[in-house]
Amino acid sequence: MRSYYTYILASKRNGTLYIGVTNDLVRRVNEHKEGLIKGFTRKYKVKMLVYYEEFDDIGLAIQREKNLKKWKRNWKLLLIENFNSNWEDLYFKLF
């Protein structure tokens, strides 16, 4: 069975946020960290994985991404705080 992930990256605690979806969280976050993806995350140095959710269905992961992108910023910050109160870079815990 395949897994899909909705994730949030941050530039720093309470910094710039990026929300994405992927089928390979380790690979995708590494691409962001290494600046391999042109665009928003490279421009604003958004590299810390601070939140993620796992799904069995890509449709659910995409819908969650779309919903989170519509949320007010303070709701997103509270979501992160409840999941990862120290704003640790969770990328290193995925191994």
Buried (B, 14 or more C-beta within 10 A) or exposed (E): EEBBBBBBBBBEEEBBBBBBBBEEBEEBBBBBBEEEEEEEBBEBEBBBBBBBBEBEEBEBBBBBBEEBEEEEEEEBBEBBBEEBEEBEBBBEEEE
